[in-house]
């Protein structure tokens, strides 16, 4: 099947960008930068495009690092691009499964494709939008292995329906990597959808490909709210936390350990993994039965000063591994329905820190009552307050404003404090804590 290549980029736009880069025109004075480019003979359209690209590159550095300086962007493409660390993990997943070539289906601006090239994979990048595909082709061509990448303009859904991506199709030897579109039109414009069957392509299309060819490497980046029970048991699933954000769930098959699919809670930087085997049929994520060994959870009998309160990262919550993590922390749950766990001060096996949880030393247990908490803030001389909550129907920002109302720092004095609003054994409590 012959598919069109992206159109070439406008030489005038690229010339204006080269001039802006060479002159190191300031980003904080767009009027002066525009005037400089126009005076050098560059047209209005080319000037505006070049300055937009320089602005995009500056914004992209936090997501893509130094690589951003060699890339071209659209605003939507930059928002949707995988972070560099996540893209590297995607590539490692495909490599570990034995892939040597991959179809990046719905490649966007090529952030994942660049990581695949880094990992030594050959890449066929598929993008439906001609403008985006043209930028992607430019981005991939500048990679040291750019000759191992090809960009085509095509609709992934049409390729699926036409059998082009099937095992006996033109690219049957390629692993398949999907980043399904997760936005749909709504009454108020564009909104994000969390139903994997509303993705484009839908989850069922991806799992159907796997069922038809069980040995083929197939992986997809999905939303972090993915329910384990919606994915066939032959897939690995990992929920990933990065920079404090739980950003995605990735499914892949064949599993990393042949014959033993697993669910994982992952954190990157620092790297940590909590893993359990998957069963062929699982209860939906978030239900009580998901990842449950049938035993009643251990509950903390009381909360005392010197105990350690642990707040698991989001990937642990999404995977349903709070009790698994509690076992590593020698901790008990505060409440059967709340993802805080408590290590007793006497524990000799509780770690001083853990990459999958943030630890807090308990200072005091307080009644969750506004007047009493306000009195505590005044008595303690608190001037800066962090409020965290789980399991109580309160707005932390509103609580913070209420408790600090009327409080003033004395001279240069400042006293920060942290309150955790939650439940213990079914009762609402406030815990004064300090970070470990």
C-alpha positions as CSV (number, residue, x, y, z in Angstrom):
1,X,0.0,0.0,0.0
2,X,1.5,3.3,-1.1
3,X,1.0,6.1,1.4
4,X,1.9,9.8,0.9
5,X,4.9,11.4,2.4
6,X,4.5,14.7,4.2
7,X,4.7,17.9,2.2
8,X,8.0,19.9,2.4
9,X,8.3,22.7,4.8
10,X,8.2,26.3,3.6
11,X,11.9,27.4,3.0
12,X,11.1,31.0,3.9
13,X,9.9,29.9,7.3
14,X,13.0,27.8,7.9
15,X,15.3,30.6,6.8
16,X,13.6,33.0,9.3
17,X,14.1,30.5,12.1
18,X,17.7,30.0,11.2
19,X,18.2,33.8,11.2
20,X,16.5,34.1,14.6
21,X,18.6,31.3,16.1
22,X,21.8,32.7,14.7
23,X,21.1,36.2,16.0
24,X,19.9,34.8,19.4
25,X,16.9,37.1,19.3
26,X,15.4,37.6,22.8
27,X,12.3,35.7,23.7
28,X,11.2,38.3,26.2
29,X,10.9,41.1,23.6
30,X,8.9,39.7,20.7
31,X,8.4,43.2,19.2
32,X,12.1,43.8,18.9
33,X,12.7,40.3,17.6
34,X,10.0,40.7,15.0
35,X,11.4,44.0,13.9
36,X,14.9,42.6,13.6
37,X,13.7,39.7,11.3
38,X,11.5,42.0,9.2
39,X,14.4,44.4,8.7
40,X,16.5,41.5,7.5
41,X,14.0,40.9,4.8
42,X,11.9,38.1,6.2
43,X,8.2,38.2,5.6
44,X,5.5,38.6,8.2
45,X,4.3,35.0,8.1
46,X,7.8,33.6,8.2
47,X,8.8,35.9,11.1
48,X,5.7,35.0,13.1
49,X,6.3,31.3,12.5
50,X,10.0,31.4,13.4
51,X,9.3,33.3,16.7
52,X,6.6,30.9,17.6
53,X,9.0,28.0,17.1
54,X,11.6,29.6,19.4
55,X,8.9,30.1,22.0
56,X,7.8,26.4,21.7
57,X,11.4,25.2,22.0
58,X,11.8,27.2,25.3
59,X,8.6,25.7,26.6
60,X,9.5,22.2,25.5
61,X,12.8,22.0,27.4
62,X,11.2,20.9,30.6
63,X,9.6,18.0,28.8
64,X,12.2,17.1,26.2
65,X,15.5,18.5,27.5
66,X,18.2,19.7,25.1
67,X,16.5,17.8,22.2
68,X,13.8,20.5,22.1
69,X,16.4,22.9,20.5
70,X,16.5,20.7,17.4
71,X,12.8,20.2,17.0
72,X,9.8,21.9,15.4
73,X,6.4,22.1,17.2
74,X,2.7,22.9,17.1
75,X,1.0,23.9,20.3
76,X,-1.2,20.9,20.4
77,X,1.6,18.6,19.5
78,X,3.8,19.9,22.3
79,X,1.1,19.4,24.9
80,X,0.6,15.8,23.8
81,X,4.2,14.8,23.3
82,X,5.6,12.2,25.7
83,X,8.2,13.4,28.2
84,X,11.7,12.3,27.3
85,X,12.0,10.0,30.3
86,X,8.6,8.3,29.5
87,X,9.5,8.0,25.8
88,X,12.7,6.2,26.8
89,X,10.8,3.8,28.9
90,X,8.4,3.1,26.0
91,X,11.4,2.3,23.8
92,X,12.9,0.0,26.5
93,X,9.5,-1.8,26.7
94,X,9.5,-2.6,23.0
95,X,13.2,-3.5,23.0
96,X,12.7,-5.9,25.9
97,X,9.9,-7.6,24.1
98,X,12.2,-8.3,21.1
99,X,11.2,-5.6,18.7
100,X,13.6,-4.3,16.1
101,X,11.2,-2.2,14.1
102,X,8.1,-0.3,15.1
103,X,5.0,1.4,13.6
104,X,4.5,4.6,15.7
105,X,0.7,4.8,15.0
106,X,-0.4,8.3,15.8
107,X,3.2,9.7,16.2
108,X,2.4,13.3,16.7
109,X,5.6,15.3,16.5
110,X,7.7,12.2,17.0
111,X,8.8,12.3,20.7
112,X,8.4,8.6,21.0
113,X,9.8,7.9,17.5
114,X,13.0,9.8,18.5
115,X,13.3,7.5,21.6
116,X,12.7,4.5,19.4
117,X,15.6,5.6,17.1
118,X,17.7,6.1,20.2
119,X,17.1,2.5,21.2
120,X,18.1,1.2,17.8
121,X,14.7,0.5,16.4
122,X,13.6,1.3,12.8
123,X,10.6,3.5,12.7
124,X,7.6,4.0,10.5
125,X,5.8,7.0,11.9
126,X,2.1,7.5,11.0
127,X,0.4,10.8,11.3
128,X,-3.0,11.9,9.9
129,X,-2.4,15.6,9.9
130,X,-0.2,16.8,7.0
131,X,1.2,19.9,8.8
132,X,2.2,17.8,11.9
133,X,3.7,15.0,9.7
134,X,5.9,17.6,7.9
135,X,7.3,18.8,11.2
136,X,7.8,15.2,12.4
137,X,9.7,14.3,9.3
138,X,12.0,17.3,9.9
139,X,12.4,16.3,13.6
140,X,13.3,12.7,12.8
141,X,15.6,13.6,9.9
142,X,17.9,15.3,12.3
143,X,18.4,12.3,14.5
144,X,21.8,10.5,13.9
145,X,19.8,7.4,12.8
146,X,17.3,9.5,10.9
147,X,17.7,7.4,7.7
148,X,16.1,4.5,9.7
149,X,12.8,6.5,10.0
150,X,10.0,7.1,7.5
151,X,7.0,9.3,8.0
152,X,3.7,8.8,6.2
153,X,0.4,10.6,6.2
154,X,-2.4,8.2,7.0
155,X,-5.4,7.6,9.2
156,X,-4.5,4.8,11.7
157,X,-8.2,3.7,11.8
158,X,-8.1,3.2,8.0
159,X,-4.9,1.2,8.2
160,X,-6.5,-1.0,10.9
161,X,-9.7,-1.5,8.9
162,X,-7.8,-2.1,5.7
163,X,-5.6,-4.8,7.2
164,X,-2.3,-2.9,6.6
165,X,-1.2,-3.3,10.2
166,X,-2.3,-7.0,10.4
167,X,0.2,-9.8,10.7
168,X,-0.1,-10.6,7.0
169,X,-0.1,-7.0,6.0
170,X,2.6,-4.8,4.6
171,X,4.1,-4.1,8.0
172,X,3.4,-7.4,9.7
173,X,6.9,-7.7,11.0
174,X,6.8,-4.4,12.8
175,X,5.9,-4.0,16.4
176,X,2.9,-1.7,16.9
177,X,3.0,1.3,19.3
178,X,-0.2,3.3,19.7
179,X,-0.8,6.6,21.4
180,X,-4.6,6.8,20.9
181,X,-6.3,10.2,20.7
182,X,-8.0,10.9,23.9
183,X,-10.0,14.0,23.1
184,X,-13.5,14.2,21.6
185,X,-15.8,17.0,20.6
186,X,-18.3,18.3,23.2
187,X,-20.9,20.9,23.6
188,X,-18.3,23.3,24.9
189,X,-15.6,22.5,22.4
190,X,-12.9,19.9,23.0
191,X,-12.9,17.7,26.1
192,X,-10.9,14.8,27.3
193,X,-12.4,11.3,27.3
194,X,-11.4,8.6,29.7
195,X,-13.4,5.7,28.1
196,X,-10.8,3.6,26.3
197,X,-13.5,2.6,23.8
198,X,-13.9,6.2,22.9
199,X,-10.2,6.5,22.1
200,X,-9.1,6.6,18.4
201,X,-8.3,3.8,17.8
202,X,-10.4,2.1,20.6
203,X,-8.8,-0.3,23.0
204,X,-10.8,-3.2,21.6
205,X,-9.1,-2.7,18.2
206,X,-5.7,-3.0,19.8
207,X,-6.5,-6.0,21.9
208,X,-8.1,-7.6,18.8
209,X,-4.8,-7.3,16.9
210,X,-3.1,-9.1,19.7
211,X,-5.7,-11.9,19.8
212,X,-5.2,-12.5,16.1
213,X,-1.4,-12.6,16.4
214,X,-0.4,-13.4,20.1
215,X,3.3,-13.4,19.5
216,X,3.4,-9.9,18.0
217,X,4.8,-7.0,20.1
218,X,1.9,-4.5,20.6
219,X,1.9,-1.7,23.1
220,X,-0.1,1.4,23.8
221,X,0.1,4.5,26.0
222,X,-3.3,5.1,27.7
223,X,-4.7,7.4,30.3
224,X,-3.7,6.8,34.0
225,X,-7.3,6.1,34.9
226,X,-7.3,2.8,32.9
227,X,-9.0,0.0,34.7
228,X,-7.1,-3.3,34.9
229,X,-10.3,-5.3,34.2
230,X,-10.7,-3.6,30.8
231,X,-7.5,-5.1,29.5
232,X,-7.1,-8.8,28.6
233,X,-4.9,-10.8,31.0
234,X,-2.2,-11.5,28.4
235,X,-1.0,-7.8,28.6
236,X,1.3,-6.3,31.1
237,X,0.0,-3.0,32.5
238,X,2.0,-0.4,34.3
239,X,0.9,2.9,35.7
240,X,3.6,5.4,35.7
241,X,4.3,8.3,38.1
242,X,6.9,10.9,37.0
243,X,7.8,14.2,38.6
244,X,5.0,13.7,41.2
245,X,2.4,13.3,38.4
246,X,0.8,10.0,37.5
247,X,0.7,10.6,33.8
248,X,-0.2,7.3,31.9
249,X,-0.8,3.6,31.9
250,X,1.1,1.5,29.3
251,X,-0.1,-1.9,28.2
252,X,2.2,-4.3,26.3
253,X,2.3,-7.8,25.0
254,X,4.0,-10.3,25.0
255,X,4.7,-9.7,28.7
256,X,8.2,-8.9,29.9
257,X,8.3,-12.3,31.6
258,X,6.9,-14.8,29.1
259,X,3.7,-16.5,30.3
260,X,3.5,-14.3,33.4
261,X,1.7,-11.0,32.7
262,X,2.1,-8.5,35.5
263,X,0.6,-5.3,36.8
264,X,3.1,-2.7,37.9
265,X,3.1,0.6,39.8
266,X,6.1,2.5,38.5
267,X,7.9,5.7,39.5
268,X,10.6,7.3,37.4
269,X,13.4,9.4,39.0
270,X,13.9,7.9,41.4
271,X,13.2,4.6,39.7
272,X,11.0,2.1,41.6
273,X,8.6,-0.7,40.7
274,X,6.0,-2.6,42.7
275,X,4.7,-5.6,40.8
276,X,2.1,-8.3,41.1
277,X,1.1,-11.1,38.6
278,X,-2.1,-10.5,36.6
279,X,-4.8,-13.0,36.4
280,X,-6.6,-13.8,33.1
281,X,-9.8,-12.2,34.6
282,X,-9.6,-9.3,37.1
283,X,-12.0,-7.2,39.0
284,X,-12.2,-3.6,37.7
285,X,-9.6,-1.2,39.0
286,X,-10.8,0.6,42.1
287,X,-13.2,-2.2,43.2
288,X,-12.6,-3.9,46.5
289,X,-11.9,-7.2,44.8
290,X,-9.1,-5.8,42.6
291,X,-5.7,-7.3,43.7
292,X,-7.4,-8.6,46.9
293,X,-6.1,-11.7,48.6
294,X,-9.3,-12.1,50.5
295,X,-7.9,-11.1,53.9
296,X,-9.3,-8.2,55.9
297,X,-6.9,-5.2,55.8
298,X,-4.8,-4.5,58.9
299,X,-6.0,-1.1,60.4
300,X,-3.8,1.1,62.5
301,X,-5.2,0.8,66.1
302,X,-4.3,4.4,67.0
303,X,-2.3,7.3,65.8
304,X,0.5,8.6,68.1
305,X,3.2,11.3,67.9
306,X,6.3,9.8,66.3
307,X,4.4,7.5,64.0
308,X,5.1,7.8,60.2
309,X,2.2,8.6,57.9
310,X,2.8,7.5,54.3
311,X,1.2,9.0,51.2
312,X,1.6,6.5,48.3
313,X,2.3,8.0,44.8
314,X,-0.5,7.9,42.3
315,X,0.7,4.9,40.3
316,X,0.3,2.8,43.5
317,X,-3.2,4.0,43.9
318,X,-4.1,3.4,40.2
319,X,-2.7,-0.2,40.4
320,X,-4.5,-1.0,43.6
321,X,-1.3,-1.7,45.4
322,X,-1.7,0.3,48.6
323,X,-1.8,-2.9,50.8
324,X,1.3,-4.2,48.9
325,X,3.2,-1.0,49.6
326,X,2.0,-1.1,53.3
327,X,3.7,-4.5,53.7
328,X,7.0,-3.0,52.5
329,X,6.6,-0.1,54.9
330,X,5.6,-2.3,57.9
331,X,2.5,-0.1,58.0
332,X,-1.3,-0.4,58.5
333,X,-4.1,1.3,56.8
334,X,-5.8,4.3,58.5
335,X,-9.1,3.2,57.0
336,X,-10.2,0.5,54.6
337,X,-11.1,3.0,51.9
338,X,-8.3,5.6,52.2
339,X,-4.8,5.4,50.7
340,X,-2.9,6.6,53.8
341,X,-0.9,4.0,55.8
342,X,0.8,4.3,59.1
343,X,4.1,2.9,60.5
344,X,4.2,2.7,64.2
345,X,7.0,4.6,65.9
346,X,8.3,1.3,67.4
347,X,8.7,-0.3,64.0
348,X,12.3,-1.5,63.3
349,X,11.6,-2.6,59.7
350,X,9.9,0.6,58.5
351,X,12.3,2.4,56.1
352,X,13.4,6.0,56.6
353,X,12.1,6.8,53.1
354,X,10.5,5.0,50.1
355,X,10.5,6.0,46.4
356,X,6.8,5.1,46.1
357,X,5.5,7.1,49.0
358,X,6.1,10.4,50.8
359,X,6.6,10.1,54.5
360,X,5.5,12.4,57.3
361,X,6.2,12.3,61.0
362,X,3.1,12.6,63.0
363,X,3.3,15.5,65.6
364,X,-0.3,15.6,66.9
365,X,-3.8,14.3,66.3
366,X,-6.5,17.0,66.3
367,X,-10.3,17.0,66.0
368,X,-11.4,17.9,62.5
369,X,-13.3,21.0,63.6
370,X,-12.8,24.4,62.1
371,X,-12.8,26.4,65.4
372,X,-10.5,24.0,67.2
373,X,-8.1,23.9,64.2
374,X,-8.1,27.7,64.0
375,X,-7.3,27.9,67.7
376,X,-4.4,25.4,67.1
377,X,-3.1,27.6,64.3
378,X,-3.2,30.7,66.5
379,X,-1.6,28.9,69.5
380,X,1.2,27.4,67.4
381,X,1.9,30.7,65.7
382,X,1.5,29.1,62.2
383,X,1.9,31.6,59.4
384,X,2.2,29.2,56.4
385,X,-0.1,26.2,56.1
386,X,-0.2,23.2,53.8
387,X,-3.4,21.3,53.8
388,X,-3.7,17.8,52.4
389,X,-6.8,15.6,52.4
390,X,-8.1,12.1,51.5
391,X,-11.5,10.7,52.3
392,X,-13.2,13.9,53.6
393,X,-15.4,16.2,51.5
394,X,-13.4,19.4,52.1
395,X,-11.6,21.9,49.9
396,X,-8.0,22.2,51.1
397,X,-7.6,25.7,49.7
398,X,-10.8,26.9,51.4
399,X,-9.7,25.2,54.7
400,X,-6.3,26.9,54.5
401,X,-7.9,30.3,54.0
402,X,-10.3,29.8,56.9
403,X,-7.6,28.7,59.4
404,X,-5.1,31.4,58.5
405,X,-7.6,34.2,58.4
406,X,-6.4,36.8,60.8
407,X,-3.0,35.2,61.4
408,X,0.0,37.4,60.9
409,X,3.7,36.8,61.0
410,X,5.5,38.6,63.9
411,X,8.2,40.7,62.3
412,X,10.3,38.4,60.1
413,X,9.1,35.3,62.0
414,X,7.5,32.5,59.9
415,X,6.3,29.2,60.9
416,X,5.1,26.6,58.3
417,X,2.9,23.7,59.2
418,X,1.2,20.8,57.4
419,X,-2.2,19.4,58.3
420,X,-3.6,16.1,56.8
421,X,-7.4,15.8,56.9
422,X,-8.6,12.3,56.6
423,X,-10.4,9.4,58.4
424,X,-9.1,6.9,60.9
425,X,-11.3,3.8,61.5
426,X,-14.3,5.7,60.1
427,X,-13.8,8.9,62.1
428,X,-12.6,12.2,60.7
429,X,-9.3,13.5,62.0
430,X,-6.7,16.2,61.4
431,X,-3.1,15.2,61.7
432,X,-0.3,17.8,62.3
433,X,2.7,16.3,60.5
434,X,6.2,17.3,59.2
435,X,8.0,15.8,56.2
436,X,10.6,13.2,57.0
